[in-house]
């Protein structure tokens, strides 16, 4: 059960993780109420997307902190009923979103953030939940968090540039895991060519790249048009 909940959290399926945890923890039921309030405020436009993401991260972090202290062999009496009262919709009604992982060099952060903007229609329609290392919470072990997210992602986006290729951490950790999972069929790896570089002979050179024609985003007359083409390509995977 613990690993199942950790997997749901890693995939951004917070409501389902809370639903699974609620029969064992009173605190999880309180977190469900927080999640319901957070979602309502977001729908009403009372908070922006950044605040909504931060709120979700806090709830997820709270759940992760609780897991080691819970005895999953014993359900608390009355917990399941209380959970149903807080959560009106069953977990099975939650759409099966694809989790997206950004592998990128920090030198390319501006383009990475712009791509996230172009993916917002998929995020708002609950088709994806996307994650990058900028969402690591204070006090979290960044290396372990990145590896956990990378292992659970459905789609791994490689934001290819000279800095991406030069990064030892990306080469030794992120790219190695990504290509292994792609070979296993447990994840889909998509190279996105941000800037001109010699990438064709690298491990991901055999994969179909975006945008169209693998033309680097920075060489398009309109970079937003290039990133929209990337978003359209990712949409086909959902």
N, CA, C and O of each residue as an XYZ file, in Angstrom:
952
protein
N       0.825     -1.209      0.000
C       0.000      0.000      0.000
C       0.862      1.262      0.000
O       0.558      2.234     -0.691
N       1.949      1.232      0.791
C       2.826      2.399      0.872
C       3.408      2.730     -0.497
O       3.421      3.893     -0.900
N       3.890      1.714     -1.218
C       4.475      1.952     -2.533
C       3.424      2.438     -3.530
O       3.716      3.258     -4.400
N       2.203      1.927     -3.399
C       1.116      2.358     -4.276
C       0.823      3.834     -4.080
O       0.641      4.570     -5.050
N       0.776      4.267     -2.830
C       0.511      5.670     -2.531
C       1.660      6.548     -3.014
O       1.432      7.621     -3.573
N       2.892      6.095     -2.800
C       4.051      6.852     -3.277
C       4.014      7.004     -4.797
O       4.365      8.056     -5.331
N       3.585      5.946     -5.490
C       3.494      6.000     -6.946
C       2.434      7.005     -7.396
O       2.652      7.766     -8.339
N       1.286      7.003     -6.716
C       0.233      7.959     -7.059
C       0.699      9.394     -6.839
O       0.410     10.276     -7.648
N       1.415      9.625     -5.750
C       1.929     10.969     -5.472
C       2.915     11.384     -6.552
O       2.858     12.508     -7.051
N       3.821     10.477     -6.915
C       4.825     10.781     -7.930
C       4.195     11.106     -9.275
O       4.743     11.893    -10.046
N       3.034     10.497     -9.561
C       2.345     10.742    -10.830
C       1.407     11.948    -10.763
O       0.702     12.244    -11.727
N       1.402     12.640     -9.622
C       0.563     13.825     -9.494
C      -0.897     13.524     -9.264
O      -1.745     14.399     -9.442
N      -1.213     12.284     -8.867
C      -2.611     11.894     -8.650
C      -2.931     12.012     -7.157
O      -3.174     11.024     -6.464
N      -2.920     13.268     -6.696
C      -3.039     13.569     -5.270
C      -4.350     13.072     -4.681
O      -4.359     12.493     -3.595
N      -5.447     13.290     -5.376
C      -6.760     12.898     -4.852
C      -6.837     11.392     -4.637
O      -7.381     10.937     -3.631
N      -6.302     10.624     -5.566
C      -6.325      9.162     -5.443
C      -5.429      8.692     -4.299
O      -5.771      7.757     -3.575
N      -4.280      9.349     -4.144
C      -3.377      8.990     -3.047
C      -4.047      9.239     -1.698
O      -3.939      8.420     -0.786
N      -4.733     10.361     -1.576
C      -5.442     10.663     -0.331
C      -6.575      9.678     -0.087
O      -6.816      9.270      1.049
N      -7.265      9.299     -1.148
C      -8.356      8.337     -1.028
C      -7.853      7.003     -0.481
O      -8.507      6.364      0.343
N      -6.663      6.594     -0.966
C      -6.086      5.330     -0.500
C      -5.581      5.435      0.937
O      -5.609      4.457      1.683
N      -5.123      6.616      1.318
C      -4.529      6.810      2.640
C      -5.568      7.075      3.727
O      -5.337      6.777      4.899
N      -6.712      7.635      3.333
C      -7.711      8.078      4.311
C      -8.193      7.004      5.285
O      -8.394      7.314      6.459
N      -8.389      5.749      4.853
C      -8.849      4.727      5.817
C      -7.860      4.443      6.947
O      -8.215      3.796      7.933
N      -6.628      4.920      6.809
C      -5.603      4.615      7.809
C      -5.173      5.837      8.617
O      -4.408      5.707      9.572
N      -5.660      7.029      8.242
C      -5.141      8.235      8.882
C      -6.185      9.346      8.944
O      -6.777      9.713      7.929
N      -6.401      9.871     10.131
C      -7.295     11.010     10.301
C      -6.728     12.249      9.609
O      -7.470     13.065      9.062
N      -5.398     12.375      9.644
C      -4.758     13.534      9.026
C      -5.002     13.559      7.519
O      -5.119     14.630      6.924
N      -5.078     12.374      6.900
C      -5.331     12.310      5.462
C      -6.706     12.870      5.127
O      -6.887     13.495      4.082
N      -7.683     12.645      6.018
C      -9.023     13.180      5.791
C      -9.009     14.706      5.851
O      -9.703     15.373      5.083
N      -8.221     15.245      6.758
C      -8.085     16.701      6.830
C      -7.413     17.237      5.564
O      -7.768     18.307      5.070
N      -6.440     16.484      5.046
C      -5.782     16.899      3.804
C      -6.746     16.848      2.623
O      -6.652     17.661      1.704
N      -7.672     15.890      2.649
C      -8.694     15.840      1.590
C      -9.534     17.114      1.586
O      -9.868     17.647      0.528
N      -9.869     17.591      2.774
C     -10.637     18.833      2.872
C      -9.827     20.010      2.324
O     -10.368     20.882      1.645
N      -8.524     20.026      2.626
C      -7.658     21.078      2.096
C      -7.589     21.022      0.571
O      -7.625     22.051     -0.103
N      -7.489     19.798      0.039
C      -7.424     19.630     -1.408
C      -8.711     20.094     -2.066
O      -8.680     20.751     -3.107
N      -9.842     19.755     -1.463
C     -11.135     20.177     -2.006
C     -11.239     21.697     -2.040
O     -11.698     22.273     -3.026
N     -10.811     22.345     -0.955
C     -10.845     23.805     -0.885
C      -9.897     24.427     -1.902
O     -10.227     25.423     -2.546
N      -8.710     23.824     -2.039
C      -7.717     24.333     -2.987
C      -8.236     24.245     -4.413
O      -8.091     25.189     -5.190
N      -8.845     23.107     -4.761
C      -9.371     22.912     -6.114
C     -10.507     23.886     -6.412
O     -10.611     24.409     -7.522
N     -11.350     24.122     -5.421
C     -12.468     25.042     -5.600
C     -11.966     26.468     -5.838
O     -12.476     27.172     -6.710
N     -10.971     26.886     -5.064
C     -10.411     28.229     -5.233
C      -9.781     28.379     -6.610
O      -9.870     29.441     -7.228
N      -9.139     27.307     -7.093
C      -8.513     27.360     -8.410
C      -9.563     27.482     -9.513
O      -9.393     28.248    -10.461
N     -10.660     26.709     -9.377
C     -11.731     26.781    -10.379
C     -12.387     28.159    -10.413
O     -12.797     28.640    -11.469
N     -12.478     28.781     -9.244
C     -13.119     30.097     -9.149
C     -12.174     31.236     -9.493
O     -12.579     32.398     -9.521
N     -10.908     30.903     -9.758
C      -9.943     31.941    -10.106
C      -9.455     32.756     -8.927
O      -8.918     33.849     -9.105
N      -9.639     32.229     -7.713
C      -9.224     32.961     -6.516
C      -7.726     32.813     -6.250
O      -7.144     33.613     -5.518
N      -7.101     31.789     -6.841
C      -5.659     31.618     -6.748
C      -5.119     31.339     -8.146
O      -5.833     30.828     -9.008
N      -3.849     31.680     -8.359
C      -3.257     31.420     -9.674
C      -2.669     30.013     -9.733
O      -2.658     29.293     -8.735
N      -2.181     29.629    -10.911
C      -1.678     28.266    -11.089
C      -0.468     27.974    -10.215
O      -0.294     26.855     -9.732
N       0.375     29.002    -10.014
C       1.565     28.795     -9.189
C       1.177     28.482     -7.750
O       1.750     27.588     -7.129
N       0.190     29.228     -7.213
C      -0.261     28.981     -5.845
C      -0.948     27.618     -5.743
O      -0.805     26.915     -4.742
N      -1.693     27.255     -6.787
C      -2.348     25.944     -6.795
C      -1.318     24.822     -6.777
O      -1.459     23.853     -6.031
N      -0.271     24.957     -7.609
C       0.786     23.943     -7.644
C       1.515     23.865     -6.309
O       1.856     22.779     -5.840
N       1.753     25.025     -5.701
C       2.437     25.039     -4.409
C       1.588     24.349     -3.344
O       2.108     23.612     -2.506
N       0.267     24.595     -3.385
C      -0.627     23.949     -2.436
C      -0.635     22.444     -2.599
O      -0.630     21.711     -1.610
N      -0.646     21.971     -3.849
C      -0.606     20.535     -4.111
C       0.704     19.926     -3.612
O       0.725     18.839     -3.035
N       1.786     20.651     -3.847
C       3.084     20.149     -3.391
C       3.126     19.999     -1.870
O       3.690     19.036     -1.349
N       2.528     20.955     -1.166
C       2.507     20.892      0.296
C       1.695     19.686      0.775
O       2.086     19.005      1.724
N       0.576     19.428      0.120
C      -0.251     18.275      0.485
C       0.497     16.979      0.200
O       0.495     16.063      1.022
N       1.136     16.903     -0.965
C       1.903     15.701     -1.307
C       3.053     15.480     -0.330
O       3.315     14.356      0.098
N       3.730     16.567      0.013
C       4.848     16.449      0.955
C       4.357     15.988      2.322
O       5.015     15.191      2.991
N       3.194     16.497      2.733
C       2.619     16.075      4.017
C       2.310     14.583      4.007
O       2.555     13.886      4.991
N       1.771     14.095      2.890
C       1.486     12.655      2.789
C       2.764     11.827      2.861
O       2.821     10.828      3.577
N       3.784     12.240      2.122
C       5.043     11.500      2.125
C       5.650     11.444      3.524
O       6.248     10.442      3.916
N       5.485     12.536      4.268
C       6.025     12.591      5.624
C       5.270     11.664      6.568
O       5.828     11.211      7.568
N       4.006     11.377      6.263
C       3.164     10.550      7.118
C       3.385      9.052      6.925
O       3.146      8.266      7.841
N       3.840      8.657      5.739
C       3.788      7.252      5.345
C       4.546      6.309      6.279
O       4.060      5.222      6.590
N       5.730      6.720      6.727
C       6.533      5.818      7.560
C       5.895      5.535      8.912
O       6.188      4.515      9.535
N       5.026      6.428      9.370
C       4.436      6.248     10.694
C       3.070      5.582     10.685
O       2.394      5.553     11.714
N       2.652      5.049      9.549
C       1.310      4.463      9.431
C       1.392      2.941      9.347
O       2.198      2.389      8.598
N       0.553      2.285     10.118
C       0.437      0.820     10.071
C      -0.664      0.463      9.068
O      -1.850      0.593      9.369
N      -0.266      0.019      7.888
C      -1.234     -0.251      6.825
C      -1.945     -1.594      6.997
O      -2.772     -1.969      6.166
N      -1.632     -2.303      8.050
C      -2.340     -3.563      8.305
C      -3.621     -3.335      9.100
O      -4.444     -4.239      9.242
N      -3.780     -2.116      9.618
C      -4.942     -1.828     10.456
C      -5.640     -0.555      9.980
O      -5.058      0.530      9.979
N      -6.884     -0.712      9.582
C      -7.681      0.452      9.227
C      -8.305      1.046     10.483
O      -8.679      0.329     11.411
N      -8.410      2.369     10.489
C      -9.039      3.048     11.612
C     -10.559      2.975     11.468
O     -11.093      3.198     10.382
N     -11.240      2.670     12.544
C     -12.697      2.557     12.495
C     -13.328      3.885     12.097
O     -12.985      4.947     12.616
N     -14.256      3.785     11.161
C     -14.996      4.980     10.747
C     -14.266      5.850      9.741
O     -14.831      6.821      9.237
N     -13.007      5.512      9.439
C     -12.237      6.353      8.536
C     -12.794      6.339      7.120
O     -12.897      7.381      6.473
N     -13.157      5.138      6.638
C     -13.629      5.038      5.253
C     -14.872      5.878      5.038
O     -14.986      6.575      4.030
N     -15.813      5.817      5.987
C     -17.044      6.593      5.858
C     -16.757      8.083      5.893
O     -17.338      8.855      5.130
N     -15.855      8.483      6.785
C     -15.508      9.903      6.880
C     -14.846     10.379      5.598
O     -15.074     11.499      5.139
N     -14.020      9.506      5.028
C     -13.355      9.856      3.788
C     -14.356     10.095      2.666
O     -14.195     11.025      1.875
N     -15.395      9.253      2.595
C     -16.392      9.413      1.542
C     -17.160     10.718      1.706
O     -17.595     11.316      0.722
N     -17.325     11.157      2.949
C     -18.029     12.413      3.188
C     -17.228     13.586      2.675
O     -17.786     14.522      2.102
N     -15.891     13.543      2.879
C     -15.042     14.638      2.436
C     -14.878     14.615      0.931
O     -14.929     15.658      0.279
N     -14.680     13.420      0.375
C     -14.464     13.267     -1.053
C     -15.747     12.787     -1.713
O     -16.090     11.611     -1.593
N     -16.448     13.640     -2.387
C     -17.726     13.260     -2.967
C     -17.557     12.383     -4.196
O     -18.440     11.586     -4.515
N     -16.426     12.519     -4.895
C     -16.212     11.739     -6.106
C     -15.275     10.596     -5.812
O     -14.233     10.817     -5.195
N     -15.598      9.369     -6.227
C     -14.715      8.241     -6.006
C     -13.438      8.371     -6.818
O     -13.405      9.042     -7.850
N     -12.363      7.706     -6.327
C     -11.078      7.815     -7.007
C     -11.163      7.309     -8.432
O     -10.443      7.784     -9.311
N     -12.054      6.330     -8.666
C     -12.140      5.748     -9.998
C     -12.636      6.738    -11.035
O     -12.451      6.523    -12.233
N     -13.285      7.856    -10.577
C     -13.795      8.836    -11.523
C     -12.731      9.837    -11.942
O     -12.961     10.632    -12.854
N     -11.544      9.815    -11.280
C     -10.486     10.728    -11.610
C      -9.836     10.290    -12.922
O      -9.450      9.128    -13.045
N      -9.702     11.187    -13.909
C      -9.113     10.809    -15.181
C      -7.690     10.284    -14.979
O      -6.972     10.739    -14.088
N      -7.296      9.333    -15.807
C      -5.958      8.767    -15.724
C      -5.008      9.685    -16.476
O      -4.791      9.517    -17.676
N      -4.449     10.644    -15.776
C      -3.564     11.623    -16.387
C      -2.197     11.001    -16.666
O      -1.752     10.096    -15.959
N      -1.549     11.502    -17.704
C      -0.185     11.115    -18.001
C       0.758     12.058    -17.250
O       0.586     13.277    -17.274
N       1.747     11.478    -16.588
C       2.722     12.307    -15.879
C       3.889     12.603    -16.814
O       4.433     11.707    -17.458
N       4.261     13.880    -16.874
C       5.302     14.343    -17.792
C       6.488     14.861    -16.980
O       6.318     15.647    -16.048
N       7.680     14.416    -17.340
C       8.916     14.821    -16.661
C       9.762     15.650    -17.616
O       9.990     15.243    -18.755
N      10.227     16.808    -17.163
C      11.115     17.651    -17.960
C      12.566     17.365    -17.583
O      12.954     17.557    -16.430
N      13.358     16.913    -18.528
C      14.799     16.796    -18.344
C      15.430     17.928    -19.140
O      15.358     17.948    -20.369
N      16.050     18.873    -18.435
C      16.551     20.072    -19.111
C      17.730     20.658    -18.341
O      17.896     20.401    -17.149
N      18.536     21.441    -19.030
C      19.626     22.183    -18.400
C      19.082     23.503    -17.886
O      18.240     24.126    -18.532
N      19.556     23.927    -16.738
C      19.038     25.169    -16.151
C      19.318     26.390    -17.015
O      18.634     27.407    -16.899
N      20.314     26.292    -17.876
C      20.578     27.390    -18.803
C      19.420     27.583    -19.784
O      19.277     28.651    -20.379
N      18.600     26.553    -19.947
C      17.466     26.605    -20.876
C      16.127     26.794    -20.154
O      15.069     26.491    -20.704
N      16.186     27.289    -18.936
C      14.985     27.377    -18.112
C      13.892     28.234    -18.746
O      12.711     27.902    -18.644
N      14.271     29.328    -19.395
C      13.273     30.212    -20.000
C      12.462     29.473    -21.061
O      11.243     29.631    -21.123
N      13.115     28.675    -21.887
C      12.403     27.910    -22.914
C      11.576     26.793    -22.292
O      10.479     26.488    -22.761
N      12.108     26.180    -21.226
C      11.360     25.126    -20.534
C      10.060     25.682    -19.952
O       9.006     25.058    -20.071
N      10.138     26.848    -19.327
C       8.945     27.454    -18.739
C       7.956     27.875    -19.828
O       6.743     27.782    -19.637
N       8.470     28.333    -20.957
C       7.575     28.715    -22.053
C       6.855     27.493    -22.614
O       5.687     27.576    -22.992
N       7.559     26.350    -22.669
C       6.916     25.114    -23.122
C       5.807     24.717    -22.157
O       4.750     24.263    -22.594
N       6.023     24.878    -20.857
C       4.981     24.558    -19.881
C       3.733     25.396    -20.126
O       2.614     24.922    -19.935
N       3.927     26.643    -20.550
C       2.777     27.490    -20.884
C       1.995     26.877    -22.040
O       0.765     26.848    -22.013
N       2.695     26.393    -23.041
C       2.028     25.801    -24.211
C       1.364     24.467    -23.882
O       0.458     24.032    -24.593
N       1.807     23.825    -22.819
C       1.179     22.575    -22.392
C       0.003     22.799    -21.443
O      -0.657     21.841    -21.042
N      -0.262     24.047    -21.084
C      -1.321     24.329    -20.104
C      -2.708     23.841    -20.538
O      -3.488     23.453    -19.669
N      -3.065     23.837    -21.842
C      -4.377     23.270    -22.205
C      -4.501     21.790    -21.814
O      -5.565     21.355    -21.372
N      -3.428     21.023    -21.974
C      -3.454     19.613    -21.574
C      -3.537     19.481    -20.052
O      -4.170     18.565    -19.527
N      -2.886     20.412    -19.361
C      -2.922     20.384    -17.900
C      -4.309     20.759    -17.394
O      -4.826     20.117    -16.480
N      -4.908     21.774    -17.969
C      -6.231     22.244    -17.524
C      -7.333     21.238    -17.835
O      -8.350     21.195    -17.142
N      -7.138     20.441    -18.861
C      -8.140     19.420    -19.203
C      -7.844     18.084    -18.519
O      -8.427     17.056    -18.863
N      -6.924     18.115    -17.541
C      -6.586     16.934    -16.736
C      -6.043     15.773    -17.560
O      -6.208     14.610    -17.192
N      -5.401     16.094    -18.668
C      -4.799     15.043    -19.480
C      -3.361     14.750    -19.042
O      -2.860     13.641    -19.230
N      -2.702     15.764    -18.453
C      -1.324     15.556    -17.991
C      -1.124     16.229    -16.642
O      -1.867     17.134    -16.261
N      -0.104     15.766    -15.929
C       0.466     16.511    -14.805
C       1.953     16.567    -15.089
O       2.598     15.527    -15.228
N       2.505     17.763    -15.177
C       3.907     17.893    -15.541
C       4.740     18.318    -14.341
O       4.254     19.003    -13.440
N       6.006     17.901    -14.344
C       6.881     18.146    -13.198
C       8.292     18.451    -13.669
O       8.791     17.861    -14.627
N       8.926     19.398    -12.963
C      10.342     19.667    -13.177
C      10.982     19.940    -11.826
O      10.281     20.085    -10.825
N      12.299     20.010    -11.789
C      12.997     20.122    -10.509
C      12.752     21.438     -9.788
O      13.100     21.562     -8.613
N      12.162     22.422    -10.457
C      11.860     23.678     -9.786
C      10.743     23.516     -8.745
O      10.495     24.421     -7.948
N      10.080     22.366     -8.761
C       8.998     22.111     -7.812
C       9.458     21.346     -6.571
O       8.637     20.993     -5.724
N      10.750     21.090     -6.457
C      11.264     20.402     -5.268
C      11.066     21.300     -4.054
O      11.439     22.473     -4.073
N      10.481     20.746     -3.003
C      10.144     21.504     -1.812
C      11.364     21.686     -0.912
O      12.270     20.852     -0.918
N      11.393     22.785     -0.128
C      12.477     22.974      0.829
C      12.571     21.775      1.781
O      11.560     21.302      2.301
N      13.775     21.301      1.996
C      13.985     20.159      2.886
C      13.947     18.817      2.189
O      14.351     17.813      2.776
N      13.469     18.768      0.944
C      13.451     17.505      0.199
C      14.851     17.167     -0.312
O      15.640     18.068     -0.596
N      15.155     15.904     -0.427
C      16.402     15.462     -1.022
C      16.248     15.527     -2.541
O      15.533     14.720     -3.135
N      16.921     16.489     -3.159
C      16.658     16.761     -4.572
C      17.005     15.578     -5.473
O      16.268     15.283     -6.413
N      18.120     14.896     -5.195
C      18.519     13.782     -6.053
C      17.501     12.651     -5.984
O      17.100     12.109     -7.015
N      17.082     12.291     -4.769
C      16.111     11.211     -4.597
C      14.767     11.584     -5.202
O      14.093     10.741     -5.795
N      14.377     12.846     -5.053
C      13.096     13.300     -5.602
C      13.094     13.237     -7.121
O      12.136     12.758     -7.727
N      14.165     13.720     -7.730
C      14.264     13.686     -9.191
C      14.212     12.243     -9.699
O      13.504     11.945    -10.661
N      14.958     11.358     -9.053
C      14.984      9.966     -9.491
C      13.621      9.299     -9.346
O      13.216      8.512    -10.201
N      12.913      9.616     -8.259
C      11.585      9.034     -8.053
C      10.611      9.519     -9.125
O       9.842      8.729     -9.671
N      10.645     10.807     -9.424
C       9.764     11.359    -10.465
C      10.107     10.773    -11.832
O       9.221     10.472    -12.633
N      11.393     10.617    -12.081
C      11.840     10.076    -13.361
C      11.392      8.628    -13.531
O      11.015      8.217    -14.628
N      11.432      7.862    -12.455
C      11.035      6.450    -12.523
C       9.538      6.264    -12.693
O       9.093      5.228    -13.187
N       8.754      7.260    -12.287
C       7.297      7.111    -12.344
C       6.648      7.845    -13.516
O       5.446      7.696    -13.739
N       7.413      8.630    -14.266
C       6.850      9.425    -15.360
C       6.372      8.542    -16.510
O       6.974      7.511    -16.811
N       5.288      8.960    -17.142
C       4.792      8.272    -18.336
C       5.476      8.792    -19.599
O       5.748      8.037    -20.533
N       5.747     10.097    -19.605
C       6.385     10.745    -20.750
C       7.576     11.543    -20.238
O       7.439     12.349    -19.317
N       8.742     11.321    -20.833
C       9.952     12.039    -20.430
C      10.397     12.917    -21.593
O      10.716     12.416    -22.671
N      10.418     14.205    -21.375
C      10.801     15.162    -22.406
C      12.266     15.540    -22.230
O      12.662     16.042    -21.178
N      13.065     15.300    -23.258
C      14.474     15.695    -23.255
C      14.596     17.023    -23.973
O      14.419     17.079    -25.190
N      14.890     18.084    -23.261
C      14.994     19.411    -23.862
C      16.445     19.610    -24.291
O      17.287     20.057    -23.513
N      16.711     19.270    -25.541
C      18.081     19.096    -26.034
C      18.700     20.427    -26.460
O      18.108     21.213    -27.200
N      19.916     20.643    -25.959
C      20.697     21.835    -26.290
C      22.155     21.513    -25.997
O      22.438     20.457    -25.431
N      23.089     22.385    -26.362
C      24.487     22.130    -25.994
C      24.676     21.978    -24.480
O      25.461     21.140    -24.037
N      23.961     22.785    -23.683
C      24.076     22.698    -22.232
C      23.481     21.400    -21.708
O      24.000     20.822    -20.752
N      22.408     20.939    -22.315
C      21.798     19.660    -21.949
C      22.807     18.531    -22.140
O      22.994     17.699    -21.252
N      23.452     18.510    -23.295
C      24.410     17.451    -23.599
C      25.637     17.537    -22.696
O      26.224     16.511    -22.352
N      26.026     18.741    -22.312
C      27.226     18.936    -21.495
C      27.005     18.626    -20.017
O      27.972     18.478    -19.270
N      25.747     18.526    -19.583
C      25.452     18.304    -18.170
C      25.783     16.874    -17.742
O      25.224     15.919    -18.282
N      26.685     16.728    -16.779
C      27.046     15.397    -16.287
C      25.866     14.722    -15.594
O      25.655     13.520    -15.751
N      25.094     15.498    -14.826
C      23.970     14.897    -14.097
C      22.926     14.364    -15.072
O      22.417     13.257    -14.899
N      22.610     15.149    -16.090
C      21.640     14.684    -17.087
C      22.165     13.426    -17.780
O      21.433     12.449    -17.941
N      23.432     13.454    -18.186
C      23.998     12.330    -18.939
C      24.077     11.061    -18.094
O      23.720      9.976    -18.553
N      24.550     11.208    -16.853
C      24.803     10.034    -16.018
C      23.561      9.508    -15.305
O      23.494      8.324    -14.974
N      22.585     10.368    -15.066
C      21.425      9.970    -14.264
C      20.125     10.001    -15.066
O      19.484      8.970    -15.273
N      19.749     11.191    -15.511
C      18.431     11.342    -16.142
C      18.355     10.621    -17.483
O      17.407      9.877    -17.735
N      19.344     10.835    -18.342
C      19.290     10.233    -19.679
C      19.403      8.711    -19.614
O      18.714      7.997    -20.342
N      20.267      8.229    -18.747
C      20.445      6.780    -18.605
C      19.146      6.103    -18.193
O      18.751      5.094    -18.777
N      18.480      6.665    -17.179
C      17.208      6.098    -16.714
C      16.125      6.237    -17.770
O      15.351      5.307    -17.998
N      16.067      7.395    -18.413
C      15.044      7.642    -19.430
C      15.137      6.635    -20.570
O      14.126      6.064    -20.976
N      16.337      6.415    -21.087
C      16.502      5.501    -22.211
C      16.245      4.055    -21.802
O      15.744      3.259    -22.596
N      16.588      3.723    -20.572
C      16.300      2.374    -20.083
C      14.799      2.137    -20.008
O      14.312      1.088    -20.429
N      14.065      3.109    -19.472
C      12.617      2.965    -19.364
C      11.959      2.965    -20.740
O      10.965      2.271    -20.952
N      12.505      3.739    -21.674
C      11.966      3.738    -23.038
C      12.155      2.367    -23.676
O      11.252      1.855    -24.338
N      13.329      1.774    -23.478
C      13.607      0.453    -24.044
C      12.699     -0.608    -23.441
O      12.306     -1.557    -24.120
N      12.367     -0.444    -22.165
C      11.481     -1.388    -21.483
C      10.026     -1.208    -21.893
O       9.208     -2.109    -21.705
N       9.699     -0.043    -22.455
C       8.327      0.253    -22.812
C       7.502      0.797    -21.663
O       6.278      0.882    -21.758
N       8.175      1.171    -20.562
C       7.457      1.691    -19.401
C       7.301      3.205    -19.430
O       6.618      3.774    -18.578
N       7.927      3.860    -20.400
C       7.805      5.311    -20.560
C       8.102      5.654    -22.012
O       8.746      4.888    -22.729
N       7.624      6.809    -22.428
C       7.907      7.306    -23.778
C       8.858      8.490    -23.668
O       8.568      9.454    -22.959
N       9.986      8.426    -24.362
C      10.977      9.502    -24.347
C      10.856     10.300    -25.638
O      10.856      9.738    -26.734
N      10.754     11.620    -25.493
C      10.618     12.496    -26.654
C      11.710     13.567    -26.617
O      11.710     14.416    -25.726
N      12.642     13.534    -27.579
C      13.622     14.623    -27.658
C      12.963     15.880    -28.239
O      12.249     15.820    -29.241
N      13.215     16.993    -27.598
C      12.735     18.284    -28.090
C      13.973     19.141    -28.326
O      14.679     19.494    -27.381
N      14.229     19.468    -29.559
C      15.468     20.157    -29.917
C      15.279     21.659    -29.699
O      14.577     22.327    -30.458
N      15.908     22.165    -28.667
C      15.773     23.588    -28.343
C      16.738     24.453    -29.143
O      16.361     25.498    -29.674
N      18.000     24.001    -29.223
C      19.050     24.810    -29.846
C      19.911     23.923    -30.749
O      19.969     22.710    -30.549
N      20.573     24.514    -31.732
C      21.430     23.706    -32.612
C      22.533     23.014    -31.820
O      23.204     23.638    -30.998
N      22.715     21.726    -32.073
C      23.765     20.952    -31.413
C      23.907     19.615    -32.138
O      23.053     19.240    -32.941
N      24.978     18.914    -31.851
C      25.239     17.614    -32.477
C      24.617     16.517    -31.612
O      25.276     15.976    -30.724
N      23.360     16.192    -31.869
C      22.623     15.236    -31.042
C      22.309     13.929    -31.763
O      21.915     12.950    -31.131
N      22.482     13.911    -33.080
C      21.991     12.786    -33.873
C      22.665     11.451    -33.533
O      22.036     10.404    -33.684
N      23.911     11.458    -33.086
C      24.618     10.214    -32.791
C      24.551      9.818    -31.319
O      25.208      8.862    -30.908
N      23.779     10.530    -30.533
C      23.633     10.236    -29.111
C      22.541      9.175    -28.907
O      21.805      8.872    -29.846
N      22.425      8.610    -27.709
C      21.475      7.498    -27.498
C      20.046      7.793    -27.932
O      19.333      6.885    -28.358
N      19.615      9.052    -27.830
C      18.242      9.393    -28.209
C      18.145      9.833    -29.666
O      17.070     10.227    -30.118
N      19.259      9.771    -30.412
C      19.252     10.222    -31.797
C      18.365      9.400    -32.713
O      17.975      9.862    -33.785
N      18.043      8.176    -32.294
C      17.201      7.296    -33.108
C      15.712      7.585    -32.922
O      14.874      7.052    -33.649
N      15.390      8.428    -31.947
C      13.985      8.698    -31.637
C      13.458      9.881    -32.450
O      14.194     10.813    -32.776
N      12.168      9.818    -32.765
C      11.524     10.915    -33.470
C      11.508     12.140    -32.566
O      11.023     12.083    -31.435
N      12.038     13.238    -33.069
C      12.171     14.448    -32.260
C      11.142     15.501    -32.667
O      10.565     15.448    -33.753
N      10.933     16.455    -31.768
C      10.091     17.617    -31.995
C      10.946     18.874    -31.836
O      11.980     18.829    -31.169
N      10.527     20.013    -32.447
C       9.359     20.225    -33.313
C       9.549     19.613    -34.704
O      10.498     18.867    -34.947
N       8.630     19.943    -35.603
C       8.609     19.327    -36.931
C       9.972     19.426    -37.597
O      10.610     20.479    -37.613
N      10.402     18.279    -38.153
C      11.680     18.241    -38.851
C      12.870     18.334    -37.926
O      14.001     18.491    -38.386
N      12.637     18.241    -36.626
C      13.707     18.382    -35.622
C      14.455     19.706    -35.784
O      15.635     19.812    -35.451
N      13.747     20.712    -36.302
C      14.344     22.042    -36.432
C      14.385     22.693    -35.054
O      13.345     22.805    -34.405
N      15.552     23.123    -34.592
C      15.654     23.709    -33.250
C      14.678     24.851    -33.033
O      14.458     25.672    -33.924
N      14.099     24.896    -31.849
C      13.105     25.922    -31.512
C      13.648     27.326    -31.751
O      12.933     28.190    -32.258
N      14.908     27.555    -31.389
C      15.472     28.902    -31.509
C      15.722     29.319    -32.954
O      16.008     30.488    -33.217
N      15.619     28.379    -33.898
C      15.813     28.725    -35.304
C      14.506     28.995    -36.036
O      14.513     29.344    -37.216
N      13.392     28.836    -35.343
C      12.107     29.176    -35.946
C      11.926     30.692    -35.905
O      12.322     31.332    -34.931
N      11.335     31.273    -36.945
C      11.076     32.721    -36.907
C      10.200     33.123    -35.725
O      10.346     34.219    -35.183
N       9.290     32.236    -35.327
C       8.401     32.463    -34.184
C       8.554     31.277    -33.227
O       8.092     30.175    -33.522
N       9.199     31.504    -32.088
C       9.438     30.411    -31.152
C       8.148     29.861    -30.554
O       8.067     28.668    -30.260
N       7.139     30.711    -30.369
C       5.861     30.222    -29.860
C       5.221     29.249    -30.847
O       4.578     28.282    -30.438
N       5.391     29.496    -32.117
C       4.860     28.572    -33.120
C       5.571     27.222    -33.013
O       4.944     26.170    -33.137
N       6.879     27.262    -32.785
C       7.644     26.025    -32.627
C       7.178     25.255    -31.398
O       7.003     24.038    -31.451
N       6.979     25.963    -30.293
C       6.564     25.294    -29.056
C       5.124     24.800    -29.148
O       4.766     23.803    -28.522
N       4.306     25.491    -29.920
C       2.945     25.002    -30.154
C       2.987     23.702    -30.953
O       2.184     22.799    -30.721
N       3.912     23.612    -31.882
C       4.091     22.379    -32.649
C       4.539     21.244    -31.714
O       4.100     20.104    -31.864
N       5.406     21.559    -30.759
C       5.836     20.572    -29.775
C       4.648     20.103    -28.945
O       4.459     18.904    -28.744
N       3.843     21.059    -28.462
C       2.676     20.717    -27.639
C       1.697     19.834    -28.413
O       1.116     18.902    -27.856
N       1.521     20.135    -29.704
C       0.631     19.326    -30.535
C       1.159     17.894    -30.687
O       0.385     16.938    -30.717
N       2.470     17.764    -30.780
C       3.073     16.433    -30.873
C       2.891     15.647    -29.600
O       2.610     14.449    -29.635
N       3.053     16.330    -28.454
C       2.867     15.653    -27.157
C       1.411     15.254    -26.968
O       1.122     14.218    -26.370
N       0.499     16.068    -27.471
C      -0.925     15.775    -27.340
C      -1.276     14.448    -27.996
O      -2.190     13.756    -27.547
N      -0.556     14.089    -29.053
C      -0.821     12.818    -29.744
C      -0.479     11.616    -28.870
O      -0.951     10.509    -29.127
N       0.329     11.825    -27.849
C       0.737     10.711    -26.974
C      -0.252     10.477    -25.833
O      -0.175      9.466    -25.135
N      -1.183     11.421    -25.649
C      -2.090     11.358    -24.497
C      -3.258     10.420    -24.805
O      -4.135     10.229    -23.963
